[in-house]
């Protein structure tokens, strides 16, 4: 979830600390609400351990993206940097319609 949120936020411009914090908060809230949802579903259970696993996963991918996004020789970082921003898409569309 965190990685997909980061990819979505990159369409609004380069990665910033604000965007990272926003994605972390949303991913953790989603993790917690999903566990609450599972409490009410038959044959599913609420588990603090699952929340901890989700937070560890979020932390790992935060670390991984932070480590690769800013390296110029990183293939994964270049993949994330190539996600076009909304502004780039608009200028591309504008230039191609003339």
N, C-alpha and C positions, 0 to 999 in steps of 0.2 A: 504494500500500500504506500509506504513512504517513497519508494523509487518512482512509482507512478505519479504521485503528487509532485515530486521534484520535476519529472518530465513535463507535467502540465504547467507548472509554474515557470519553467524555462521558456515557454511560449510567450511569456510577458517580459522577457529580457534575461540578462545574465543572472547567474546564481548569486544571491546575497545572503547575509546572515539572517535577515528578516524572513526571507523565503524558507530557509532551512528550519528556523524555529517554528514558523507557521506549519510547515509540513510535519514536523515532529509532534506538535501539539495535536493536530488533527488525527494523525495516525494513532497516537496513544488514546485519545478520546474514542476513536472508532474501536480500538481493541477492547477497551473497557465496556463500551455499550454492547459490543458483540457478545461478550461474556455474560452480561446481564440478560441479553436476549436468549442465550442458550439455557439459562436457568429456568425459563418458562416453556421451553420446548421439550416434549417428551423424549426420553432416551438420550438427552444431552445434559451436560452438567456445567455449573459455574466452577471455575478453578482459578485460584490466585496464581498457581504455577503457570497456567497458560498466559496470563497477563504478563508475568515476569518473562516468559519466553518471547512474547511479542515485543516487549520493551528491549530486550537484548538484541532481537533481530533489527529493530529500528536503529538502535545504537550502532550495530555493526554496519548497516548500510549507510548511516550518516558518516561514519568513519571512512568507509570505502569510497563514497562519492567525494568526500572532502579531500581524500588522499589522491584521487585520480583526476578530478575535475580541473585542478589548477596546474597539473603537470603537462607540459607541452608535448612530451613524447609518449603519453598514455593513449592507447587506442580507445579505451572506454571513455576517458575524459574527452577525447576529440569527438566521440559519438554524442555525448551529452552537449558539447559546445556547438555541434552542428544543428541542434534542434532550433528551427527558425523562430524568432520572436514574432509577435503579432505585428509589430511595426515593420519588420523585414518583409512579412507576407504582404502587407498593404502596399509597400513601395514596389514590390515585385509585380503585383497585380496592376498597379497604376502604370508602371513602365511598359507592361506588355499590352495594355489596352490602347495605347496611343498609336 
